[in-house]
Amino acid sequence: MQCLFNIQIYQNIMNSAKNKILVPVDFSEHSIAGLEQSFIFARLANAEIVLLHVIADSGALWGMFSGSEKDEMEKKLDEKLKSYAEVISKKEDIKVSTIIEKGKLIDTIIKVSEKIEAKMIVVGTTGSKNIMQKIIGSNALRLIRETTCPLVTVKDGAKRENCNNIVLPLDLTKETNQKVSTAIGIAEFFHSKIWAVSVATTKDEYIIRRLKTQLSKVKKFIQDSNVECDTMLVKSSNRKESMAEALMEFSHKVNADLMLIMTQQEAEIVEYFIGSLAKEIIHKADLPVMSVVPKRKLKSN
């Protein structure tokens, strides 16, 4: 299997001596799910957790305070965050550091993640019924699309205590090689097994043969990279909701701890939106979902 996406990129990223996982926190209940999941990731990868709190300095409320009042509030927030980190570090036996920054939320998260060379960002999301709107809102879209590292979203109740099994949905799109290379890097990071799965939405024997052939090649390629792998072809209708449900059902069968998706799955998708199947997966997932934007090739003149 030819790998168009250089596997060394992710191997180098994940094998760095200074592994850092960025966790934005706002002290709200819904952020706890992401924070707790980051503990597991940090222990598995011997990584440091970096807690980030962003002060929205452009907001009307912040503008009501004087300079000295702002300084005092920032000092108290810094003390609270450091105290929070100290409790976590002692309780969970992991290294935790803190950063407080002022600015726009998403811009600041992206800037900090690049500055500290974060291996991933982990965010908790609400488990309410309008989860689709809350996760796939404009802010989260920007975060998923613009970060240079994987983003893990964790709903309430979706936390996993291990990362033994990673589900990797595959189709016949050109990003498949990137998905496989990324999954290998993540599996090495967490010492996980990969379950490569394709969803068959047709009875066309030609398409099914192509999917089976691809899965076979993927399995060999992953195993040749010294990562455990198994494959499965599952059936579904071509509705995105049904495909997402089929993937969730498969994830339950193999006791998956993480699902890794590329967030632009339709060939001609506009860059400002993630694919509809990716949206459905994030919406329905009852396990952590890692979203990775495929790297674009430079166009030759």
CORURDA-V841914 format. One record per helix or strand of 2 or more residues. SS is the DSSP state (A for helix, B for strand). FROM is the first residue (numbers start at 1). TO is the last residue. If there is no record, write none. Layout:
ss->SS from->FROM to->TO
ss->SS from->FROM to->TO
//
This chain:
ss->A from->7 to->14
ss->B from->20 to->24
ss->A from->29 to->45
ss->B from->48 to->55
ss->A from->60 to->63
ss->A from->67 to->92
ss->B from->96 to->102
ss->A from->105 to->115
ss->B from->120 to->125
ss->A from->131 to->135
ss->A from->138 to->146
ss->B from->150 to->155
ss->B from->165 to->170
ss->A from->176 to->190
ss->B from->193 to->200
ss->A from->205 to->224
ss->B from->229 to->235
ss->A from->240 to->253
ss->B from->258 to->262
ss->A from->276 to->284
ss->B from->288 to->292
//
